[in-house]
Amino acid sequence: MATRTAGTTISDMLDRSFGLGYGLGTALIATTMIAVLVTWRATTGSLRVDHISGGRAESFYLVSILVSNTLGTAVGDFLADSSGLGFLWSNALISSGLLLIGIDYFLTRISRTLLFWFAFVLTRRFGATMGDFLTKTQDLGGLGFGTMGSSAVLLVILIGMIFLTYGRAQSKPNQVT
């Protein structure tokens, strides 16, 4: 939670407070993300995220999480505000990106670590963009559910997913869930 909050604050500081704008701010943060990952790989010999151990790897992992959260915010702000896509089409683009990452995972030999970081950045922005799309008024390109209406919609989806998962677990009693 702290890295998500800090990431949003850092992104907003670069884009708005320092006046870099969404495009330049996003490019700067993306460059920082690449530099952190390259330095991590050069220093530890690995970028594996499935088993992080040791102070150096843990430090790089935490810095990468912070920078990727910052990048996720910057990408989403750029798409929704500067690109002209608005909330609906930004959401569609990010969703398509996540779908392509899922397809790449199963159908290509692209590095799982690389796919993980792309997905991590996009899922950070997916949640925020979907929230904006649900809450913002229609004149701003949203559905206009507001915070209470959006929370109700998401609660219904969450409860539905819990029941679906529970139902599947009950139909396969010998599996550990």
N, CA, C and O of each residue as an XYZ file, in Angstrom:
708
protein
N       0.819     -1.179      0.000
C       0.000      0.000      0.000
C       0.873      1.256      0.000
O       0.565      2.247     -0.661
N       1.950      1.186      0.747
C       2.836      2.351      0.843
C       3.488      2.661     -0.504
O       3.600      3.827     -0.884
N       3.919      1.621     -1.232
C       4.569      1.880     -2.519
C       3.570      2.383     -3.550
O       3.939      3.153     -4.437
N       2.327      1.967     -3.454
C       1.303      2.471     -4.379
C       1.029      3.955     -4.110
O       0.943      4.761     -5.036
N       0.898      4.289     -2.849
C       0.653      5.691     -2.482
C       1.857      6.551     -2.848
O       1.710      7.623     -3.436
N       3.045      6.075     -2.497
C       4.259      6.826     -2.822
C       4.425      6.947     -4.334
O       4.821      8.001     -4.833
N       4.125      5.874     -5.064
C       4.241      5.911     -6.518
C       3.332      6.950     -7.138
O       3.742      7.685     -8.036
N       2.099      7.014     -6.663
C       1.166      8.019     -7.170
C       1.671      9.423     -6.847
O       1.621     10.311     -7.697
N       2.152      9.623     -5.639
C       2.650     10.928     -5.217
C       3.864     11.347     -6.036
O       3.956     12.495     -6.469
N       4.794     10.422     -6.248
C       6.002     10.736     -7.029
C       5.626     11.071     -8.468
O       6.139     12.032     -9.041
N       4.733     10.279     -9.047
C       4.300     10.540    -10.420
C       3.655     11.912    -10.536
O       3.984     12.691    -11.431
N       2.742     12.200     -9.629
C       2.075     13.505     -9.653
C       3.065     14.654     -9.436
O       2.928     15.719    -10.038
N       4.054     14.433     -8.580
C       5.051     15.463     -8.335
C       5.839     15.759     -9.617
O       6.042     16.921     -9.968
N       6.279     14.708    -10.309
C       7.039     14.916    -11.543
C       6.179     15.560    -12.628
O       6.593     16.515    -13.285
N       4.976     15.018    -12.803
C       4.107     15.476    -13.894
C       3.543     16.866    -13.654
O       3.531     17.703    -14.557
N       3.075     17.111    -12.431
C       2.358     18.359    -12.141
C       3.215     19.382    -11.409
O       3.384     20.506    -11.880
N       3.759     18.992    -10.249
C       4.510     19.949     -9.425
C       5.769     20.439    -10.134
O       6.061     21.635    -10.128
N       6.516     19.518    -10.744
C       7.729     19.904    -11.459
C       7.422     20.363    -12.879
O       8.302     20.881    -13.567
N       6.184     20.175    -13.322
C       5.755     20.665    -14.629
C       6.294     19.895    -15.822
O       6.336     20.433    -16.928
N       6.705     18.654    -15.627
C       7.238     17.884    -16.749
C       6.149     17.449    -17.725
O       6.424     17.205    -18.900
N       4.910     17.352    -17.237
C       3.825     16.866    -18.076
C       3.796     15.348    -18.077
O       4.764     14.690    -17.695
N       2.676     14.810    -18.510
C       2.495     13.358    -18.450
C       3.423     12.594    -19.393
O       3.923     11.528    -19.033
N       3.658     13.118    -20.578
C       4.512     12.421    -21.537
C       5.951     12.324    -21.083
O       6.517     11.231    -21.047
N       6.555     13.454    -20.734
C       7.947     13.473    -20.294
C       8.108     12.755    -18.956
O       9.080     12.028    -18.752
N       7.155     12.960    -18.046
C       7.207     12.264    -16.757
C       7.172     10.755    -16.933
O       7.924     10.033    -16.277
N       6.301     10.274    -17.817
C       6.203      8.834    -18.083
C       7.496      8.305    -18.682
O       7.967      7.236    -18.295
N       8.074      9.043    -19.624
C       9.333      8.619    -20.247
C      10.463      8.560    -19.219
O      11.272      7.633    -19.240
N      10.522      9.538    -18.327
C      11.550      9.565    -17.288
C      11.390      8.375    -16.335
O      12.377      7.731    -15.977
N      10.178      8.089    -15.932
C       9.938      6.975    -15.001
C      10.191      5.638    -15.692
O      10.728      4.721    -15.071
N       9.813      5.507    -16.970
C      10.083      4.272    -17.719
C      11.588      4.039    -17.835
O      12.059      2.910    -17.698
N      12.334      5.103    -18.087
C      13.788      4.995    -18.159
C      14.360      4.574    -16.812
O      15.279      3.758    -16.750
N      13.820      5.127    -15.744
C      14.256      4.749    -14.399
C      13.958      3.274    -14.138
O      14.784      2.567    -13.560
N      12.785      2.809    -14.561
C      12.417      1.404    -14.370
C      13.401      0.491    -15.090
O      13.859     -0.502    -14.524
N      13.723      0.821    -16.325
C      14.686      0.020    -17.086
C      16.047      0.043    -16.398
O      16.701     -0.996    -16.297
N      16.483      1.204    -15.925
C      17.782      1.319    -15.249
C      17.822      0.481    -13.970
O      18.831     -0.163    -13.686
N      16.744      0.484    -13.206
C      16.697     -0.320    -11.973
C      16.793     -1.807    -12.313
O      17.550     -2.540    -11.678
N      16.026     -2.255    -13.318
C      16.050     -3.675    -13.679
C      17.411     -4.092    -14.246
O      17.902     -5.177    -13.935
N      18.022     -3.240    -15.072
C      19.342     -3.548    -15.630
C      20.384     -3.608    -14.509
O      21.226     -4.506    -14.488
N      20.326     -2.662    -13.588
C      21.267     -2.649    -12.459
C      21.050     -3.864    -11.561
O      22.019     -4.475    -11.111
N      19.804     -4.222    -11.295
C      19.488     -5.399    -10.486
C      20.102     -6.638    -11.133
O      20.762     -7.430    -10.460
N      19.889     -6.801    -12.424
C      20.398     -7.976    -13.151
C      21.921     -7.999    -13.132
O      22.529     -9.045    -12.907
N      22.535     -6.843    -13.368
C      23.998     -6.773    -13.390
C      24.597     -7.028    -12.009
O      25.681     -7.600    -11.895
N      23.903     -6.612    -10.978
C      24.416     -6.740     -9.611
C      24.217     -8.140     -9.036
O      25.117     -8.678     -8.391
N      23.047     -8.729     -9.263
C      22.733    -10.021     -8.630
C      22.789    -11.199     -9.600
O      22.801    -12.353     -9.170
N      22.825    -10.921    -10.895
C      22.863    -11.996    -11.878
C      21.498    -12.566    -12.222
O      21.402    -13.501    -13.016
N      20.431    -12.011    -11.629
C      19.097    -12.546    -11.860
C      18.042    -11.470    -11.617
O      18.259    -10.519    -10.866
N      16.913    -11.642    -12.262
C      15.748    -10.785    -12.011
C      14.575    -11.626    -11.510
O      13.430    -11.175    -11.547
N      14.849    -12.821    -11.051
C      13.779    -13.713    -10.617
C      12.950    -13.062     -9.519
O      13.487    -12.502     -8.563
N      11.637    -13.147     -9.673
C      10.733    -12.576     -8.681
C       9.968    -13.659     -7.931
O       9.202    -13.360     -7.015
N      10.173    -14.910     -8.315
C       9.453    -15.994     -7.648
C      10.138    -16.433     -6.361
O       9.528    -17.115     -5.538
N      11.374    -16.059     -6.180
C      12.089    -16.401     -4.950
C      13.106    -15.300     -4.649
O      14.250    -15.345     -5.101
N      12.668    -14.330     -3.889
C      13.530    -13.210     -3.510
C      14.125    -13.515     -2.147
O      13.397    -13.705     -1.173
N      15.454    -13.562     -2.078
C      16.094    -13.754     -0.780
C      17.408    -12.989     -0.777
O      18.051    -12.820     -1.813
N      17.779    -12.546      0.370
C      19.006    -11.777      0.499
C      18.727    -10.295      0.439
O      17.845     -9.849     -0.294
N      19.465     -9.546      1.197
C      19.254     -8.107      1.311
C      19.336     -7.348      0.007
O      18.518     -6.464     -0.247
N      20.309     -7.678     -0.825
C      20.491     -6.947     -2.076
C      19.310     -7.191     -3.020
O      18.745     -6.240     -3.560
N      18.936     -8.446     -3.221
C      17.804     -8.774     -4.115
C      16.506     -8.174     -3.577
O      15.692     -7.659     -4.344
N      16.315     -8.242     -2.262
C      15.106     -7.670     -1.669
C      15.059     -6.160     -1.863
O      13.995     -5.601     -2.131
N      16.189     -5.505     -1.731
C      16.244     -4.051     -1.933
C      15.898     -3.691     -3.374
O      15.108     -2.779     -3.617
N      16.487     -4.407     -4.327
C      16.169     -4.153     -5.730
C      14.694     -4.424     -6.016
O      14.052     -3.682     -6.760
N      14.167     -5.480     -5.426
C      12.752     -5.825     -5.624
C      11.855     -4.691     -5.116
O      10.933     -4.268     -5.814
N      12.118     -4.207     -3.924
C      11.297     -3.139     -3.356
C      11.411     -1.842     -4.161
O      10.412     -1.153     -4.368
N      12.614     -1.508     -4.612
C      12.782     -0.318     -5.451
C      12.031     -0.513     -6.770
O      11.391      0.415     -7.265
N      12.107     -1.709     -7.332
C      11.392     -2.004     -8.581
C       9.886     -1.898     -8.401
O       9.189     -1.401     -9.286
N       9.383     -2.357     -7.274
C       7.949     -2.242     -6.990
C       7.548     -0.774     -6.903
O       6.529     -0.375     -7.468
N       8.336      0.028     -6.204
C       8.037      1.460     -6.082
C       8.058      2.142     -7.452
O       7.139      2.889     -7.789
N       9.097      1.887     -8.235
C       9.203      2.536     -9.543
C       8.102      2.042    -10.477
O       7.551      2.830    -11.246
N       7.773      0.756    -10.425
C       6.713      0.245    -11.303
C       5.350      0.800    -10.906
O       4.520      1.055    -11.778
N       5.102      0.990     -9.634
C       3.858      1.643     -9.213
C       3.817      3.090     -9.694
O       2.773      3.585    -10.119
N       4.959      3.759     -9.623
C       5.048      5.132    -10.119
C       4.807      5.157    -11.628
O       4.093      6.020    -12.137
N       5.407      4.207    -12.334
C       5.229      4.121    -13.782
C       3.778      3.808    -14.146
O       3.239      4.367    -15.101
N       3.152      2.918    -13.385
C       1.743      2.600    -13.647
C       0.856      3.835    -13.553
O      -0.019      4.041    -14.393
N       1.079      4.640    -12.547
C       0.316      5.883    -12.396
C       0.588      6.822    -13.569
O      -0.338      7.391    -14.145
N       1.847      6.977    -13.911
C       2.215      7.892    -14.993
C       1.621      7.453    -16.330
O       1.111      8.280    -17.086
N       1.687      6.157    -16.619
C       1.133      5.637    -17.879
C      -0.370      5.887    -17.935
O      -0.891      6.350    -18.949
N      -1.050      5.584    -16.861
C      -2.503      5.773    -16.833
C      -2.902      7.233    -16.969
O      -3.831      7.562    -17.706
N      -2.200      8.109    -16.258
C      -2.496      9.543    -16.366
C      -2.249     10.027    -17.786
O      -3.036     10.797    -18.336
N      -1.137      9.566    -18.380
C      -0.844      9.962    -19.754
C      -1.946      9.491    -20.702
O      -2.435     10.265    -21.525
N      -2.333      8.229    -20.584
C      -3.357      7.688    -21.489
C      -4.700      8.388    -21.312
O      -5.335      8.773    -22.293
N      -5.133      8.554    -20.064
C      -6.466      9.114    -19.808
C      -6.529     10.609    -20.067
O      -7.558     11.113    -20.516
N      -5.435     11.335    -19.790
C      -5.483     12.795    -19.866
C      -4.801     13.388    -21.098
O      -5.369     14.265    -21.750
N      -3.610     12.930    -21.425
C      -2.833     13.572    -22.492
C      -3.034     12.954    -23.869
O      -2.918     13.642    -24.883
N      -3.333     11.669    -23.906
C      -3.417     10.994    -25.206
C      -4.731     11.266    -25.924
O      -4.843     11.062    -27.132
N      -5.725     11.727    -25.169
C      -7.039     11.958    -25.763
C      -7.922     10.721    -25.766
O      -9.049     10.766    -26.260
N      -7.425      9.616    -25.220
C      -8.213      8.380    -25.200
C      -9.364      8.432    -24.202
O     -10.407      7.817    -24.421
N      -9.178      9.156    -23.120
C     -10.198      9.182    -22.076
C     -10.205      7.888    -21.282
O      -9.368      7.011    -21.497
N     -11.155      7.776    -20.362
C     -11.182      6.636    -19.441
C     -11.575      5.333    -20.123
O     -10.952      4.302    -19.869
N     -12.582      5.351    -20.975
C     -13.052      4.127    -21.627
C     -11.967      3.511    -22.500
O     -11.652      2.331    -22.349
N     -11.388      4.294    -23.415
C     -10.421      3.744    -24.344
C      -9.082      3.477    -23.682
O      -8.358      2.582    -24.117
N      -8.729      4.224    -22.647
C      -7.523      3.909    -21.876
C      -7.688      2.553    -21.211
O      -6.772      1.731    -21.196
N      -8.874      2.341    -20.663
C      -9.170      1.074    -20.029
C      -9.130     -0.067    -21.033
O      -8.603     -1.140    -20.739
N      -9.686      0.161    -22.217
C      -9.677     -0.865    -23.267
C      -8.245     -1.177    -23.694
O      -7.902     -2.340    -23.910
N      -7.409     -0.149    -23.816
C      -6.018     -0.358    -24.218
C      -5.251     -1.137    -23.154
O      -4.521     -2.075    -23.473
N      -5.417     -0.753    -21.904
C      -4.727     -1.449    -20.818
C      -5.228     -2.890    -20.706
O      -4.430     -3.807    -20.509
N      -6.524     -3.095    -20.829
C      -7.086     -4.454    -20.799
C      -6.534     -5.297    -21.937
O      -6.212     -6.470    -21.747
N      -6.424     -4.702    -23.114
C      -5.859     -5.414    -24.264
C      -4.404     -5.782    -24.011
O      -3.961     -6.876    -24.359
N      -3.665     -4.859    -23.404
C      -2.273     -5.145    -23.063
C      -2.152     -6.313    -22.101
O      -1.290     -7.175    -22.269
N      -3.014     -6.344    -21.095
C      -3.002     -7.455    -20.141
C      -3.383     -8.773    -20.819
O      -2.798     -9.816    -20.528
N      -4.357     -8.722    -21.718
C      -4.754     -9.912    -22.466
C      -3.592    -10.419    -23.320
O      -3.335    -11.622    -23.366
N      -2.895     -9.516    -23.990
C      -1.740     -9.911    -24.804
C      -0.624    -10.522    -23.950
O       0.029    -11.478    -24.370
N      -0.413     -9.979    -22.776
C       0.591    -10.555    -21.877
C       0.190    -11.981    -21.503
O       1.031    -12.879    -21.479
N      -1.100    -12.188    -21.212
C      -1.583    -13.534    -20.897
C      -1.391    -14.495    -22.067
O      -0.978    -15.640    -21.877
N      -1.686    -14.034    -23.253
C      -1.489    -14.865    -24.452
C      -0.004    -15.167    -24.649
O       0.377    -16.302    -24.935
N       0.833    -14.129    -24.491
C       2.277    -14.329    -24.619
C       2.802    -15.343    -23.615
O       3.695    -16.129    -23.933
N       2.260    -15.329    -22.421
C       2.693    -16.267    -21.382
C       2.508    -17.709    -21.855
O       3.384    -18.550    -21.653
N       1.374    -17.987    -22.479
C       1.068    -19.356    -22.880
C       1.594    -19.733    -24.266
O       1.828    -20.912    -24.534
N       1.780    -18.763    -25.137
C       2.103    -19.093    -26.529
C       3.499    -18.690    -26.996
O       3.882    -19.000    -28.124
N       4.261    -18.007    -26.151
C       5.599    -17.591    -26.568
C       6.627    -17.998    -25.525
O       6.298    -18.510    -24.455
N       7.860    -17.758    -25.868
C       8.959    -18.032    -24.943
C       9.513    -16.744    -24.348
O      10.639    -16.724    -23.852
N       8.731    -15.672    -24.396
C       9.164    -14.401    -23.811
C       9.427    -14.614    -22.331
O       8.694    -15.341    -21.660
N      10.451    -13.992    -21.835
C      10.840    -14.116    -20.433
C       9.649    -13.903    -19.507
O       8.941    -12.901    -19.607
N       9.440    -14.849    -18.612
C       8.352    -14.745    -17.631
C       8.563    -13.545    -16.721
O       7.599    -12.912    -16.290
N       9.811    -13.233    -16.431
C      10.115    -12.086    -15.591
C       9.739    -10.793    -16.302
O       9.164     -9.893    -15.689
N      10.055    -10.693    -17.578
C       9.683     -9.509    -18.350
C       8.160     -9.368    -18.411
O       7.622     -8.276    -18.224
N       7.477    -10.474    -18.671
C       6.012    -10.444    -18.702
C       5.440    -10.040    -17.343
O       4.460     -9.299    -17.274
N       6.055    -10.527    -16.263
C       5.608    -10.169    -14.922
C       5.652     -8.656    -14.725
O       4.682     -8.061    -14.254
N       6.789     -8.024    -15.090
C       6.918     -6.584    -14.853
C       5.963     -5.781    -15.720
O       5.401     -4.788    -15.258
N       5.768     -6.193    -16.978
C       4.777     -5.516    -17.818
C       3.386     -5.636    -17.201
O       2.641     -4.659    -17.124
N       3.047     -6.849    -16.764
C       1.730     -7.064    -16.154
C       1.600     -6.275    -14.856
O       0.542     -5.711    -14.578
N       2.664     -6.231    -14.064
C       2.608     -5.513    -12.798
C       2.320     -4.034    -13.027
O       1.482     -3.448    -12.342
N       3.005     -3.437    -13.979
C       2.782     -2.022    -14.288
C       1.353     -1.811    -14.773
O       0.684     -0.878    -14.330
N       0.874     -2.667    -15.681
C      -0.467     -2.477    -16.248
C      -1.585     -2.757    -15.242
O      -2.606     -2.070    -15.254
N      -1.406     -3.755    -14.369
C      -2.469     -4.019    -13.394
C      -2.599     -2.870    -12.413
O      -3.701     -2.580    -11.948
N      -1.511     -2.219    -12.095
C      -1.567     -1.030    -11.221
C      -2.460      0.023    -11.860
O      -3.296      0.634    -11.194
N      -2.277      0.224    -13.135
C      -3.054      1.248    -13.816
C      -4.451      0.778    -14.155
O      -5.381      1.583    -14.198
N      -4.616     -0.507    -14.396
C      -5.936     -1.021    -14.724
C      -6.936     -0.703    -13.614
O      -8.038     -0.226    -13.886
N      -6.559     -0.963    -12.385
C      -7.459     -0.704    -11.259
C      -7.841      0.757    -11.145
O      -9.008      1.083    -10.924
N      -6.869      1.631    -11.293
C      -7.146      3.067    -11.180
C      -7.977      3.567    -12.360
O      -8.891      4.371    -12.181
N      -7.662      3.095    -13.559
C      -8.407      3.537    -14.730
C      -9.840      3.020    -14.689
O     -10.777      3.736    -15.042
N     -10.005      1.774    -14.255
C     -11.360      1.229    -14.128
C     -12.132      2.007    -13.070
O     -13.313      2.302    -13.255
N     -11.478      2.340    -11.966
C     -12.127      3.148    -10.935
C     -12.550      4.505    -11.466
O     -13.658      4.968    -11.197
N     -11.661      5.141    -12.221
C     -12.009      6.432    -12.825
C     -13.181      6.279    -13.792
O     -14.103      7.094    -13.793
N     -13.138      5.238    -14.607
C     -14.204      5.006    -15.586
C     -15.554      4.817    -14.896
O     -16.572      5.322    -15.369
N     -15.561      4.092    -13.782
C     -16.810      3.856    -13.056
C     -17.295      5.104    -12.321
O     -18.499      5.357    -12.273
N     -16.379      5.888    -11.749
C     -16.787      6.989    -10.867
C     -16.990      8.325    -11.567
O     -17.870      9.093    -11.178
N     -16.201      8.615    -12.582
C     -16.278      9.937    -13.222
C     -17.615     10.119    -13.932
O     -18.233      9.161    -14.398
N     -18.033     11.359    -13.996
C     -19.306     11.664    -14.643
C     -19.221     11.392    -16.142
O     -18.132     11.286    -16.708
N     -20.380     11.281    -16.769
C     -20.421     10.968    -18.195
C     -19.797     12.082    -19.037
O     -19.190     11.804    -20.071
N     -19.937     13.327    -18.609
C     -19.321     14.416    -19.378
C     -17.796     14.371    -19.327
O     -17.131     14.987    -20.159
N     -17.234     13.643    -18.351
C     -15.790     13.448    -18.268
C     -15.360     12.120    -18.887
O     -14.178     11.776    -18.851
N     -16.308     11.372    -19.453
C     -15.990     10.105    -20.106
C     -16.154      8.879    -19.240
O     -15.721      7.788    -19.612
N     -16.782      9.049    -18.078
C     -17.004      7.907    -17.198
C     -18.437      7.432    -17.248
O     -19.241      7.927    -18.038
N     -18.753      6.469    -16.402
C     -20.121      5.950    -16.323
C     -20.971      6.710    -15.320
O     -22.198      6.620    -15.353
N     -20.326      7.466    -14.422
C     -21.054      8.303    -13.487
C     -21.684      7.569    -12.315
O     -22.677      8.040    -11.759
N     -21.126      6.417    -11.925
C     -21.679      5.693    -10.778
C     -21.322      6.354     -9.455
O     -21.967      6.085     -8.441
N     -20.314      7.208     -9.445
C     -19.852      7.806     -8.202
C     -19.114      6.779     -7.363
O     -19.006      5.614     -7.744
N     -18.607      7.217     -6.220
C     -17.823      6.289     -5.392
C     -18.687      5.225     -4.744
O     -18.285      4.064     -4.666
N     -19.863      5.601     -4.278
C     -20.741      4.609     -3.639
C     -21.263      3.601     -4.653
O     -21.250      2.397     -4.394
N     -21.721      4.079     -5.800
C     -22.221      3.180     -6.837
C     -21.136      2.252     -7.357
O     -21.379      1.064     -7.565
N     -19.946      2.786     -7.566
C     -18.832      1.968     -8.036
C     -18.447      0.926     -7.001
O     -18.163     -0.222     -7.342
N     -18.440      1.325     -5.741
C     -18.134      0.369     -4.666
C     -19.163     -0.750     -4.641
O     -18.810     -1.911     -4.433
N     -20.421     -0.418     -4.849
C     -21.479     -1.434     -4.876
C     -21.283     -2.390     -6.051
O     -21.414     -3.603     -5.889
N     -20.970     -1.855     -7.229
C     -20.724     -2.695     -8.411
C     -19.553     -3.643     -8.148
O     -19.651     -4.841     -8.412
N     -18.453     -3.108     -7.630
C     -17.279     -3.931     -7.364
C     -17.532     -4.948     -6.262
O     -17.001     -6.057     -6.319
N     -18.329     -4.595     -5.265
C     -18.677     -5.540     -4.204
C     -19.481     -6.709     -4.765
O     -19.234     -7.860     -4.402
N     -20.433     -6.427     -5.640
C     -21.220     -7.496     -6.265
C     -20.301     -8.418     -7.086
O     -20.439     -9.640     -7.029
N     -19.372     -7.836     -7.842
C     -18.435     -8.643     -8.625
C     -17.574     -9.493     -7.704
O     -17.367    -10.677     -7.969
N     -17.070     -8.902     -6.624
C     -16.235     -9.627     -5.673
C     -16.996    -10.792     -5.046
O     -16.485    -11.911     -4.987
N     -18.197    -10.537     -4.587
C     -19.003    -11.607     -3.976
C     -19.285    -12.698     -5.002
O     -19.213    -13.885     -4.682
N     -19.606    -12.304     -6.229
C     -19.841    -13.286     -7.285
C     -18.615    -14.158     -7.531
O     -18.737    -15.371     -7.696
N     -17.436    -13.544     -7.555
C     -16.198    -14.297     -7.769
C     -15.909    -15.242     -6.606
O     -15.422    -16.353     -6.817
N     -16.203    -14.812     -5.389
C     -16.007    -15.676     -4.222
C     -16.913    -16.897     -4.328
O     -16.466    -18.024     -4.114
N     -18.185    -16.676     -4.657
C     -19.105    -17.801     -4.781
C     -18.710    -18.724     -5.936
O     -18.823    -19.944     -5.817
N     -18.256    -18.159     -7.033
C     -17.812    -18.965     -8.166
C     -16.616    -19.823     -7.774
O     -16.576    -21.016     -8.076
N     -15.647    -19.217     -7.104
C     -14.465    -19.949     -6.658
C     -14.844    -21.020     -5.631
O     -14.350    -22.145     -5.694
N     -15.704    -20.674     -4.706
C     -16.151    -21.619     -3.687
C     -16.892    -22.788     -4.346
O     -16.687    -23.946     -3.982
N     -17.736    -22.479     -5.300
C     -18.481    -23.529     -5.996
C     -17.577    -24.487     -6.733
O     -17.817    -25.694     -6.736
N     -16.542    -23.964     -7.357
C     -15.569    -24.827     -8.042
C     -14.827    -25.698     -7.046
O     -14.597    -26.879     -7.304
N     -14.449    -25.130     -5.913
C     -13.732    -25.900     -4.896
C     -14.600    -27.021     -4.344
O     -14.098    -28.105     -4.047
N     -15.906    -26.767     -4.202
C     -16.803    -27.790     -3.691
C     -17.008    -28.924     -4.683
O     -17.228    -30.067     -4.282
N     -16.938    -28.620     -5.968
C     -17.134    -29.667     -6.983
C     -15.891    -30.523     -7.151
O     -15.959    -31.579     -7.780
N     -14.753    -30.098     -6.606
C     -13.502    -30.853     -6.666
C     -12.981    -31.011     -5.245
O     -12.010    -30.352     -4.870
N     -13.615    -31.882     -4.437
C     -13.290    -31.952     -3.013
C     -11.886    -32.444     -2.693
O     -11.418    -32.202     -1.581
N     -11.198    -33.109     -3.584
C      -9.876    -33.637     -3.272
C      -8.752    -32.645     -3.550
O      -7.590    -32.933     -3.262
N      -9.081    -31.487     -4.104
C      -8.065    -30.484     -4.396
C      -7.924    -29.516     -3.240
O      -8.902    -29.196     -2.565
N      -6.722    -29.056     -3.017
C      -6.461    -28.042     -2.000
C      -6.709    -26.689     -2.641
O      -6.216    -26.428     -3.739
N      -7.471    -25.817     -1.970
C      -7.732    -24.486     -2.516
C      -6.972    -23.430     -1.783
O      -7.078    -22.250     -2.116
